[in-house]
Amino acid sequence: MANTSPLSEKLVTVFGGGGYIGNYVAQSLLERGARLRIASRNPEKAHSLQPLADLGQLQFARCDITKEESVAAALHGADYAVNLVGDFAGDLEELMGKAPGTMARIAKQNRLRGFVHVSAIGPDENSSAAYARCKAQGEANVLEAFPEATIMRPSIVFGKDDNFLNMFGQMIEMMPVLPVFGPEAKLQLVFADDVAEAIAVALENPAEHGGHIYELGGPEQLTMMEINERIAAAQGRSRRFIAMPDGMSSLFASLPGTPMSKDQWTLLKPGSTVSGEHRTFAELGIEPRPLGLFLDKWMTRYRKFGRFGRSNDRAKDRAVG
């Protein structure tokens, strides 16, 4: 693939490349023979990628995306750029609202061939959640500065090392009775490798994919209750799940020190599914993979005795929890 990809030997700056999704995106681009510049506040977090790259194929740049000169330095000499920066903490307006526009403007000035901005399903300038408002602002600023940019809106991204499945996996391993917040909320969980592939495909052909919004969801819609039940089944554990009323869930999310913020609850309640109003994986030629393809294997670590548990041990555990 590296010999035939338009990205071969081209320099791609990946903002936020030291994060969770950045790891997958970097691998997809490296496989295509691209040269990568990982631009991050803490580029050390991406040093684990070094064994995947050939000599001279990977570069690390310390970058503060809220400072224009730092963004300009990260984009110097680049052919393409990807923005993966997203967070629920910090100055969201600066990080996800204003900074993407700065990246896109400098990328346009430097005549980059393609720019992919990763947003999220459900951006809304009128939302009570700052996360959704700032995502909407970031998209608008990117397209104003770089109209040929591609916007990617993934649902919740899952992977072997994510903070979503593993958080619930740990809770289900330890607790016989668990509350489920937003039990009927539907999520179209999407595999991290598939999101990374979508980004790479969009960069390879900006003439086709630029100027469009892609909503990236997996092949099935699951409620929060179904996700919890599937995780428990994959662990071979019998658990009691209690559907929590919205009022109690909202109160819980408002308390300090809880694993769910108020913004996260506001975003969870309506769910995260493809709207049908924008392009999807289909236009990228990608068939997304379902959660069930991986869940049993990934939950092995949370089973009683892990890989050393016999099948009859897991059957007994289902019965006694």
N, C-alpha and C positions, 0 to 999 in steps of 0.2 A: 504493500500500500504506500510505503514511504516514497517509492520511486515514481509513482503515478499521481500522487496527490498534488494539487496546486499549492498546498502548504509546504511542500518539501523544500527545505533550505530557507524558508521565509521566517522572519522574526515576528513572533506573536507575544505581545505584552499581556499578561494575565493579572489584572488587579484583583487582590484578594485570593491569589493562588495558593496561599498557605493554609487556607481553610479546608473544611471537610469536602465540599464539592470540588474545590480546586485540585485536589489529589486525583480525582477521576478525570477531570478535564485535561490536566497535564498529561496523564497517561495516553489519552486518546490523541492528543496533538503530537506527542513524541512518537507514537506509532506511525504517524503520517510523515515523519521526517522533519517536522517543524523545529525551529530553534525557539526556545522559550525564555522569556524574561519574567520571572515571578516577582511581581511588585506588591509588597506587603509591608504592613507596619512591623510585623515580626517574621521576616523571611526564613528565619531559622526553622520555623515549623514545617517548612517544605523541603528541608534537607534530605528527608527520607526518599525523595524522588531521584536523588543522584544516581543510584545504581541502575535506574531505568533509562538513563540518557547516555548517548555517546559523548566522547570528549568534545567539549566546546558547544554542546547542544543545549545546555541549561545554564541560565544565569540568574542570580538573585539580586534584587534591588530593594533597599529599604525605602519605603514610600509613604508619605502622609498625604492622603488623597484630598485633604481639606486645604492643602497649599498648592497653588497653581504651579510654582516652580518645580515642586517635587513630581507632580503629574507630568509636566513637560519633559523632565529628565527621564522618567520611566518610558515615555513614548518616543524618545529620540531614536531615530533610525528604524522604528518598527514598521512592519507591513500591515499588521492586523492587531486588533485589541479585543479583549474580553473583560467585562466587568462582572465580578462575582460578589462584590461587597454587599453584605446584608446583615442586620443585627436587630435585636430587640432592646439593646441597651446603648447608652451613650447619646450623642447629639444626632438623632435620626435624620433631622432635616439637613444637616451638613453632610452626613455620610451617604444617605440614600436619596436625598432630594437635590441638593446643589452639586455635590461632587460628580455625579454621573454626567451632568451637563458640561462641567469643566473638562472631563475626559473626552467627551464627544466633540467639543469645540476644538480642542487642541489636536485631536485625531484628524478632524476635518482639515484644519490648517496644515497639518503635516501630510495630507493627502494619503492617508491610510486606505487600503483597498477594502477593508471590511471592519465592522464594529458590531459586536454582540453584547447586548446589555441583558443581564439576567435579573428579572423582576420576580413576581409571584402572582399566582392566580388571585384575583379579587382586589386589585388596586382601586382605591376610591378616594377622590379628593374631598368628599364630604363625610368620610367615615369618622366615627368617634375614636377609632384606633389610629394612633400616630403612625404606626407601621404602614397601614394601608394608605394613609394620606401621603406619606413621604415616598412610597413606591410609585404612586400616581404622579407625583411631582417629578420624580427622577425620570420616568418614562417620557413625560412631556418635554423635559429639558433636553434629553438625549435626541429625540426626534426633531426638535427645533434646530439643534446645532448640527446634527448629522442625519438628514432625512432618510438616507439609505441604510441606516443602522437596522439590525434585527433585534426585536424584543422577544425574549423567552420568558414565559410565565409558567414555571413548574408548580404542580401541587406539592404536597409534602414529600420530600425526597428521602427514600429509604436506601439503606445499604448495610453491609455486615457490621460496620463500625459506627453507625449513626447514633444520634442521641434520642431518637424516637422509639424504635423497636427495643433498643437496649434498656431504655428507662422503664418501659412497661415490663420488659422481660425480667428485670431485677425485682420490680415490685411484686410480680406474679410469683416469682420464685420464693419470696419471703413471706407473703401475706395470704392467709386462707380466705379472707373476705376483702374485697376491694371496691371502692367507689368508682363509678364511670361518669365522667363529666361530658355533657353533650352526647349522650348515648346514641341518639338518632342522627347525629351529624354525619354526613356522608363525605368520605375522603377518597380521592382517586390517587392513591399512593403511587409514586413513580420511581423507578429504579435509577440510582445515581449514574450507572454506566450508560443508560439510555439518554439521560439528560446530557451527559458529556458528549455522546455521539451526535446528538442534535446540534449542539454548539459547533462541533467540528464540521459537520455537513454544511451548516449555514455559512461558516467562514470560507469553505471551499468554493462556494458559488454565491457570492454576494449579489450578483446580478439577478438571480432567481429569488433569493430569500431575503434580500435587503428591503427595508421599508415595510416589513410585515410583522405582525404580532403572532406568536405561536403559543398556544396553550398546551402544556405538556402534562398529560395525565396517564396513568396506567390503564390496563385493559379492563379493570373492574372497579366498581364503586362499593366501598365497604363502610358500614357505620362504625363508630367508635366501639360500640358494644361487640360487633362482629370481630373487630381487630383484636380486642382483648381476649375474646373466646378462642380465636385462632392461635394466639400466642400461647395460651394455657394448654391447648391441645398439642401444640408442637413440643411443649415441655413435658407432656405426659402427666399433667397435673389437673386435679379437680379443684376448681375455685368457684366461689360464690361472688358474683358481680352485682352491685347495687346501682341502679340507674339514679343519678342525682338530679333533683329538680333544678331548673335554670336559676332560680333565685338563690339557692344555696351555692351553686357553682360560681355565680357572680360574686357572692360574698367571699367565698374561698379565694378567688383570684385577686381580690382586693387586699388580702392580708399580706403582710411582709413575710419574706422567707419561704413562700410556697413555690412549688415547681412550675406553677402556671401564673403568668402575669395577666393583668386586666386586658391588655392588648391581645394576648394569645387567646383568652376566652372569647373576646369579641369576634376574633377571626374564626375560631373553631365553630361557634354556634351555627352559622349559615353553611358550614362545610367548605370543602375545597374540591370542586369538580369542574371539568371542562364545560364552558358555556355553550359551545356550538357556534359562537359568533366569529371565531378566528380560526386560522390554520392550526393544524395539529401535527402529530408525528407522521400522519399519512402523507402529507405534502413533502415531508423530508425523506420518505422512503424507509421509515423505521417502524418496526413492529415492537411496541413496548412489551416488556416481560412482566408477568404477574408476581405478586408477593409469594404465592404458594410454591413457586419454583425454587425458592431459597429458604423459606422460613424454618422447615424442619431441621435443616443442616445448621442454620445459624443459632437455633435455640438449644443445640446440643450442650453448650457450655452451662446452660441453666438447668439441665435435667439432673435428677438425683444420680450421683456417680458419673455424670457426664457421658463420655464415650464408652466408659467401662460398664455402664448399666446394661444388663440384659433386657431383652424385650419383655420378659415376665416381670422384671423389677419395675419397669415403667408402667405396666398394667396395674401392679399393686399400688403404685404411687397415684395413679388416677383414682383409685378407689379410696385411698386414705388421705390424699392431698400432700 
